[in-house]
Amino acid sequence: MGRIKLEGMKFRANIGVTELERAAGNDVEVSVSYDCDTDSPGLSDRIEDALDYVLVYDAVAEEMKKECNLIENAAMRILLNIKKKFPMISNITVKFCKYYPVVSGTLSRSVIEIRG
């Protein structure tokens, strides 16, 4: 058993409370980590024995195409989609960063990290 980390997936997403923010889109970054069997592929060196992380990336990208108001919603949808598609993995962590959110001052990013 080991932990896989997919760090720094970058997307342009329609996330924000205001209509303008959703329409213009925001730069976001998603990182996902999870526990899975790493012994079998580690010994065999065969992709067939591993959970191909391209599929996990695709599950994240699928959710990033959907418009929403809150980063909490986007992160939760990603977590639930991964859990549904890959029941063989556990201890999933999703870190979601939205760059330059609209505030009355300067804020480089808002971040949520959820586990499930």
Secondary structure, 3 states (H helix, E strand, C coil): CEEEEEEEEEEEECECCCHHHHHHCEEEEEEEEEEECCHHHHHHCCHHHCCCHHHHHHHHHHHHCCCECCHHHHHHHHHHHHHHHCCCCEEEEEEEEEECCCCCCCCCEEEEEEEC
